[in-house]
Amino acid sequence: MKKNVVSDYIKSSFQELTKVTWPTKNQAVRLTIIVFVFCLVFSVALGAVDFGFSEMYNFLLGLR
């Protein structure tokens, strides 16, 4: 008899999910805020670098 690979995979996935230690609400909120702040800081830094390169490019074009 052929084993059903898909159903075995789904069953084992649910078994593994029962072993997961889920974060508490406070931990989830704190980690979400950390990720949000990191994304905000990184986007501002990347925007500053982009602005700097843009200004440098326009300056070099003006030297022609």
Phi, psi and omega in degrees: 000136182279133177282143177273103186294322183293314180293324176297320179296315180296317178298315181291328177295316178293325177296320179292324179295333177288341180272350184288137173267105183280144179289154175286171180298318180296319178295318181296318179295315181298315180293325177296318178296319178299315179296318180298315180295318178300315179297320179296312180297316181295320180292323177294317179296316179295321176296322178294318178296317179299315178299317179298314178295323179296315179296320179296319179297315179294324178295316181292327176292328180288342179283345182298000000 
